[in-house]
Amino acid sequence: MVTPEEEGTLARLALAQRVTIPRLLVESALSAQASETPTERRNALAELFAVHRLLAAISNNVNQIARATNATGEVGEDLAATLRAVRRTAERIDATVDVLSGVPATPAPATAAPAGGVSRR
């Protein structure tokens, strides 16, 4: 028997994971043996696909910047913004890999990566 409070908690958790209450219960029961639920894995894969699309867009920007730099010999203003986007994307990749590998989340470092590069923690 489930109390109204427990049912409310189950409903909130199911909604947060975008699954039905029965699916939540099955995944919860099975996750006792596994490190992640199928829903968590699906969400992590969706994040990886999103990061992949973002990385493809950023690489297109880098190619355009390189083409313009080679043509004019001058570094455009958008280079710094693109490098920041590369760093943010690398951080998202790191965070997603950490989630998939079960590494606890760590706060972002107080200092930024070197101006020309992206570093893995």
N, C-alpha and C positions, 0 to 999 in steps of 0.2 A: 504494500500500500504506500502510495506517495502522498505526502502532505501538500497542501496548496503552496506553501513556501518552497518546497523542493521542486514542485512542478514549475513554479515561476523561475527558479534558478536554472532548471533544465531548458526551459523555453529561451531564456536569455543566452545561454551557452550555445544552443543549437542555432539561434539566429546569428550570433557572432561568427559561427563557423559555416553558416549558410547550408545547414543540413537539417534533416528532420530530427525530432527527439529520438525516435527509434534508431536512426543512423548514428546519432551521437552516443547512445548507450552501447551499441554494438562496437563502435570504434573505441570507446572508453574501455570496454571489457577486453578487447583485443590488444589495446595499447599497453596493457600491463605487461605483456610479453615483448612488445616492440618499443623502440625509442620514439616513434612518432605515429600519429594516426594517418590514415589515408588522406583525410582532409588537409592536415598540416603539410603532407608531402605534395598534394595538388597545389596548395597555395604557394609553397616554395618553388615549385616548377613554374607556376604562372609568373612569379617574380623573376625567375631566371630568364624566361622568354621576354618579359618586359625590358629587362636590363640588356638583353641581346639586341632588341630593336633599338634601344637608346644608343648602345655602342655603335651600331651600324650608322645611325644618323650622325653621331659625333665623328666617326671616321670619314664620312662624306665631307663634313666641315673641315677636318684636317686636310683632306685632299685639296679642297678649294683654297684654303689658306696657303698651302704649299705651292699650288699653281700660281696664285697671285704673287707670292713672295719671289718665286723664280722669275716671273715676268718683269717685276718692277725692281727687285733687289731690296725692297723695303718690307719690314714686318708690320702687318696690319694691326689695328687696335683690337680686333676680335680674337687675337691669339691668346691673350690672357684669359678671356671669358671661356674660350674653348678648353684651355688647360684646366680651368676650374671645373668645367663639366666632366672632363676626363677623370679628375680626382674624385668628384662626387660619385661617378659611375663605378669607379674602382672600389670605393667604400661600400656601395650597395652590393657589389659582387662579393666583397669580403664578408659583409654581414649575412648575406644569403648562404654562402658557403659555411659560415660559422653555425647558422641555424641548422643546416642539413647535417653537419657533423656533430651537433650537440654541444658546441662550445658556448659557454655563457657569454652574454652580450657584455662588451666592454665600452666604456665611454670613449668618445673621440679624443685623440691627443690634443693637447693645448697648442701645439705648434703645427704649422702646415708642412706639407711635403715640400721638398726643394722645388724651386721655380720651374725647372725643366723636366721634372720627372714625377712619376707616380710610384709610390712604394707600398709594398705589402707589409703589414705590421710585423 
